[in-house]
Amino acid sequence: MYKLSYEYLFELVKQKNDLELNRQLEKTHPADIAEIINDLPSDFAFYVFAKLTDEMASDVIAELNDEAKETILDRVKEARLIRIIDEMETDEAADILSDLKDEISSKVLENIDKVDSDSIKDLLTYDEESAGGLMKTEIISVNRKMKRDELIDDIRGKYSDIENIHYIFVIDDDEKLIGVLEVVRLLLAQENNIAEDLMEKEVLFAPVTMDQEKVARIFRKYDLFVLPVVDEKGKLLGRITVDDIIDVIDDEASEDAYKMVGLENEDKVFTSPLNSVKKRLPWLTLNLFTALIVSSVVGIFEQTIAKLSILAVLMPIVAGLGGNSGTQTLTVITRGIALGELTIHNTYKAIFKEVLVGIINGVLIGTFAIILAYLLKGQILLGVVLGVAMVANMFIAGFFGAVVPVIMKSLKLDPALASSVIITMLTDIGGFASFLGLATILL
Amino acid sequence: MYKLSYEYLFELVKQKNDLELNRQLEKTHPADIAEIINDLPSDFAFYVFAKLTDEMASDVIAELNDEAKETILDRVKEARLIRIIDEMETDEAADILSDLKDEISSKVLENIDKVDSDSIKDLLTYDEESAGGLMKTEIISVNRKMKRDELIDDIRGKYSDIENIHYIFVIDDDEKLIGVLEVVRLLLAQENNIAEDLMEKEVLFAPVTMDQEKVARIFRKYDLFVLPVVDEKGKLLGRITVDDIIDVIDDEASEDAYKMVGLENEDKVFTSPLNSVKKRLPWLTLNLFTALIVSSVVGIFEQTIAKLSILAVLMPIVAGLGGNSGTQTLTVITRGIALGELTIHNTYKAIFKEVLVGIINGVLIGTFAIILAYLLKGQILLGVVLGVAMVANMFIAGFFGAVVPVIMKSLKLDPALASSVIITMLTDIGGFASFLGLATILL
């Protein structure tokens, strides 16, 4: 596989060495070109893009990151855009069109191939995060009565327009999906075999409205490469390929990691600073309020602190460990939910386990803290207060870290929304209140 | 697709209704059976497993979670185990064998099909997290000079032993990989075509030692279904299929989420409590020490707090917001690194952006805090101290949240190791020191 370097391409653009530039682009994989364009300054990026053939450009654009895609789409001429989109698979074309202004998008739809245009219009009606939003309509569907050689001729006719033909889909006279046929079986078939004889009847499919996370779970569970999509009557509409599912899995993993710390999915490494500020501010404001609640809990014990300022010095220890321990539990549980490991049959076991782990860790770390407090400060009672508060707070961490996401899930809310800000608030309150409360009583 | 319910299967086992149980298991997909076995009490789980045919059992066992797999493998008789493993694909057999005791594993290897046994022994020599650890040796490789009908006959001979034959791999006389041939192209080929004419010459492959994360990145970037694996001389050894890559992507996403909060990958929802305690304790101990460092920073200002106990009440606000803001930046950057969005050409931009976002958010939230402090406590100077400390700490959060994982990466350490514990320590210190320091000077 030929590999073009960023530095070399950069030089070629700088020198405007078009001859060599074209030669290089021709032998480089579109995904590699896209990777370089992502990093180029926008003028250079557009210069390179302008050199690509329409077909190559259609492959490259599908692989660009959001920022680079926007830059290019803003500058490309309408006539070229139409030719490029005409070369794309329907699912990619629909993705691009949904990002364009309405008047440009309808102009494109008027001017590309009619069949594709109709398919794309249909695709645009589905939720982007559903099976319909993921599927492409390029598919080989054959009637159940078709003979081997008819099937082969049918594939031959469509071969140049469709990528990844590994399965063909068998439908009945009402266009209902009734089976799937691996191409290799057709290769090994006898002349008198018909589609029905060769197909696998136990066929998995996704309803067109199914959420993408569920679709991904089907791919994962049954180790699939391709999954057909049907409407409510069972009519075959399209297929989802596994490469698009990998994107879904990446997005969902980012989303989970993001929600946990109150980030929105569109807040990427290179989102503009002002956009990032706008997206993070509401959550930080929420955080300011949870911090005020925590602060007011500490306020209850202000008199105690005024008498014994060492408490203010030690109190972050209990809160800090509780916070980290709670986030650990939260992560284990939300990840278990995301991967489908937690079911109604086993959730109580998981909560019980996390509470137990919290208590045991609390006892161990608490004991350690007592010893340290004694060695460092020579204070046994203060150490005991610290240790007992630690156990209490680790219990709180284990309990809420497990229960909050489970409750979220049962309320059909996203479990990852039980983000660290909630858990940290609870463990902060737990830590400060138990430590300062005990100190008020005992010291 | 037939769907068996947990409750119904549970009842069948309870009633020992073997006739119906067998009927149900026969028509259920192995992945669905595995899902139910995962949740069953271990006696029930083994009872169901014992009813499965060897072939079905080999499919089911590959889909079980770690706990259920261990329970089953502990109890299954050696003779049955040998028959089951004989039915498996080589990569799955190698995974199972690496979990078994050495004497059992070598007994199995002696008694299964010789060719498979040799392949599995080879597979066991590779690092589990490398291309070699992911690949299976079931592959169709053909000489470049083979004619169309010879190729078809070759596939026919191996068809029953190999799943997912969508590509065949073309080798030269030295067994070196020189091309890949889609089955559909063979289907459409002329009788006089030879492998060389039909194959794609620009072939992607993974060296056998390549790290699995890199392999996953190749699949992701080039939208692959299957990738051949070669040794250092270019000799074809096996192939990796995309379903195994989805597992890698899931594992890596879990790993990143886990490392961020100091968890180990094997610490799952149903890991035994004592194992979880053992795995989390070292990190919590480290956390105890970072908390002590933070505490000792607060200790420097003990006199100030003794005079003005309201400071102890307000100080968690600055630290808390800094901690959350820092974890946000950390998450954006580590996720960007994981998905390959950060390169040497753009990292400085990302750091600069995060610092800027931190400062802007600090100014906004800080101003808000000043107003709140004035409204709630009627104190303007205290509010200013709070606000300025907030800006300082948000700057610290943005800077270290971005720089620490980047440094980790450039030291070839895992960026996710720049876990929340380090960032929280830095923002805690930053928050307490700036707030208490400013207060000492100004109040």
Chai-1 contact restraints between the chains, C-beta under 6 A:
chainA,res_idxA,chainB,res_idxB,connection_type,confidence,min_distance_angstrom,max_distance_angstrom,comment,restraint_id
A,M1,B,L204,contact,1.0,0.0,6.0,A-B,restraint_1
A,A31,B,K221,contact,1.0,0.0,6.0,A-B,restraint_2
A,A31,B,Y222,contact,1.0,0.0,6.0,A-B,restraint_3
A,D39,B,T343,contact,1.0,0.0,6.0,A-B,restraint_4
A,D39,B,H345,contact,1.0,0.0,6.0,A-B,restraint_5
A,D39,B,N346,contact,1.0,0.0,6.0,A-B,restraint_6
A,R156,B,L188,contact,1.0,0.0,6.0,A-B,restraint_7
A,I165,B,V184,contact,1.0,0.0,6.0,A-B,restraint_8
A,H166,B,H166,contact,1.0,0.0,6.0,A-B,restraint_9
A,V183,B,V183,contact,1.0,0.0,6.0,A-B,restraint_10
A,V183,B,V184,contact,1.0,0.0,6.0,A-B,restraint_11
A,V184,B,I165,contact,1.0,0.0,6.0,A-B,restraint_12
A,V184,B,V183,contact,1.0,0.0,6.0,A-B,restraint_13
A,L187,B,L187,contact,1.0,0.0,6.0,A-B,restraint_14
A,L188,B,R156,contact,1.0,0.0,6.0,A-B,restraint_15
A,L204,B,M1,contact,1.0,0.0,6.0,A-B,restraint_16
A,R220,B,I246,contact,1.0,0.0,6.0,A-B,restraint_17
A,K221,B,A31,contact,1.0,0.0,6.0,A-B,restraint_18
A,Y222,B,A31,contact,1.0,0.0,6.0,A-B,restraint_19
A,D223,B,D243,contact,1.0,0.0,6.0,A-B,restraint_20
A,F225,B,F225,contact,1.0,0.0,6.0,A-B,restraint_21
A,V242,B,V242,contact,1.0,0.0,6.0,A-B,restraint_22
A,D243,B,D223,contact,1.0,0.0,6.0,A-B,restraint_23
A,I246,B,R220,contact,1.0,0.0,6.0,A-B,restraint_24
A,I249,B,I249,contact,1.0,0.0,6.0,A-B,restraint_25
A,A253,B,A253,contact,1.0,0.0,6.0,A-B,restraint_26
A,S254,B,R335,contact,1.0,0.0,6.0,A-B,restraint_27
A,A257,B,A257,contact,1.0,0.0,6.0,A-B,restraint_28
A,A257,B,T331,contact,1.0,0.0,6.0,A-B,restraint_29
A,A257,B,R335,contact,1.0,0.0,6.0,A-B,restraint_30
A,V261,B,T327,contact,1.0,0.0,6.0,A-B,restraint_31
A,V261,B,Q328,contact,1.0,0.0,6.0,A-B,restraint_32
A,V261,B,T331,contact,1.0,0.0,6.0,A-B,restraint_33
A,L263,B,Q328,contact,1.0,0.0,6.0,A-B,restraint_34
A,V269,B,G336,contact,1.0,0.0,6.0,A-B,restraint_35
A,V269,B,E341,contact,1.0,0.0,6.0,A-B,restraint_36
A,V269,B,A350,contact,1.0,0.0,6.0,A-B,restraint_37
A,P273,B,K353,contact,1.0,0.0,6.0,A-B,restraint_38
A,P273,B,L356,contact,1.0,0.0,6.0,A-B,restraint_39
A,P273,B,V357,contact,1.0,0.0,6.0,A-B,restraint_40
A,S276,B,V357,contact,1.0,0.0,6.0,A-B,restraint_41
A,V277,B,V357,contact,1.0,0.0,6.0,A-B,restraint_42
A,V277,B,I360,contact,1.0,0.0,6.0,A-B,restraint_43
A,V277,B,N361,contact,1.0,0.0,6.0,A-B,restraint_44
A,L284,B,N361,contact,1.0,0.0,6.0,A-B,restraint_45
A,L284,B,I365,contact,1.0,0.0,6.0,A-B,restraint_46
A,N287,B,L321,contact,1.0,0.0,6.0,A-B,restraint_47
A,N287,B,N324,contact,1.0,0.0,6.0,A-B,restraint_48
A,L288,B,I365,contact,1.0,0.0,6.0,A-B,restraint_49
A,A291,B,I317,contact,1.0,0.0,6.0,A-B,restraint_50
A,A291,B,G320,contact,1.0,0.0,6.0,A-B,restraint_51
A,V294,B,P316,contact,1.0,0.0,6.0,A-B,restraint_52
A,S295,B,V313,contact,1.0,0.0,6.0,A-B,restraint_53
A,S295,B,L314,contact,1.0,0.0,6.0,A-B,restraint_54
A,S295,B,P316,contact,1.0,0.0,6.0,A-B,restraint_55
A,S295,B,I317,contact,1.0,0.0,6.0,A-B,restraint_56
A,V298,B,V313,contact,1.0,0.0,6.0,A-B,restraint_57
A,G299,B,V313,contact,1.0,0.0,6.0,A-B,restraint_58
A,E302,B,S309,contact,1.0,0.0,6.0,A-B,restraint_59
A,E302,B,V313,contact,1.0,0.0,6.0,A-B,restraint_60
A,I305,B,S309,contact,1.0,0.0,6.0,A-B,restraint_61
A,I305,B,A312,contact,1.0,0.0,6.0,A-B,restraint_62
A,A306,B,S309,contact,1.0,0.0,6.0,A-B,restraint_63
A,S309,B,E302,contact,1.0,0.0,6.0,A-B,restraint_64
A,S309,B,I305,contact,1.0,0.0,6.0,A-B,restraint_65
A,S309,B,A306,contact,1.0,0.0,6.0,A-B,restraint_66
A,A312,B,I305,contact,1.0,0.0,6.0,A-B,restraint_67
A,A312,B,A312,contact,1.0,0.0,6.0,A-B,restraint_68
A,V313,B,S295,contact,1.0,0.0,6.0,A-B,restraint_69
A,V313,B,V298,contact,1.0,0.0,6.0,A-B,restraint_70
A,V313,B,G299,contact,1.0,0.0,6.0,A-B,restraint_71
A,V313,B,E302,contact,1.0,0.0,6.0,A-B,restraint_72
A,L314,B,S295,contact,1.0,0.0,6.0,A-B,restraint_73
A,P316,B,V294,contact,1.0,0.0,6.0,A-B,restraint_74
A,P316,B,S295,contact,1.0,0.0,6.0,A-B,restraint_75
A,I317,B,A291,contact,1.0,0.0,6.0,A-B,restraint_76
A,I317,B,S295,contact,1.0,0.0,6.0,A-B,restraint_77
A,G320,B,A291,contact,1.0,0.0,6.0,A-B,restraint_78
A,L321,B,N287,contact,1.0,0.0,6.0,A-B,restraint_79
A,N324,B,N287,contact,1.0,0.0,6.0,A-B,restraint_80
A,T327,B,V261,contact,1.0,0.0,6.0,A-B,restraint_81
A,Q328,B,V261,contact,1.0,0.0,6.0,A-B,restraint_82
A,Q328,B,L263,contact,1.0,0.0,6.0,A-B,restraint_83
A,T331,B,A257,contact,1.0,0.0,6.0,A-B,restraint_84
A,T331,B,V261,contact,1.0,0.0,6.0,A-B,restraint_85
A,R335,B,S254,contact,1.0,0.0,6.0,A-B,restraint_86
A,R335,B,A257,contact,1.0,0.0,6.0,A-B,restraint_87
A,G336,B,V269,contact,1.0,0.0,6.0,A-B,restraint_88
A,E341,B,V269,contact,1.0,0.0,6.0,A-B,restraint_89
A,T343,B,D39,contact,1.0,0.0,6.0,A-B,restraint_90
A,H345,B,D39,contact,1.0,0.0,6.0,A-B,restraint_91
A,N346,B,D39,contact,1.0,0.0,6.0,A-B,restraint_92
A,A350,B,V269,contact,1.0,0.0,6.0,A-B,restraint_93
A,K353,B,P273,contact,1.0,0.0,6.0,A-B,restraint_94
A,L356,B,P273,contact,1.0,0.0,6.0,A-B,restraint_95
A,V357,B,P273,contact,1.0,0.0,6.0,A-B,restraint_96
A,V357,B,S276,contact,1.0,0.0,6.0,A-B,restraint_97
A,V357,B,V277,contact,1.0,0.0,6.0,A-B,restraint_98
A,I360,B,V277,contact,1.0,0.0,6.0,A-B,restraint_99
A,N361,B,V277,contact,1.0,0.0,6.0,A-B,restraint_100
A,N361,B,L284,contact,1.0,0.0,6.0,A-B,restraint_101
A,I365,B,L284,contact,1.0,0.0,6.0,A-B,restraint_102
A,I365,B,L288,contact,1.0,0.0,6.0,A-B,restraint_103
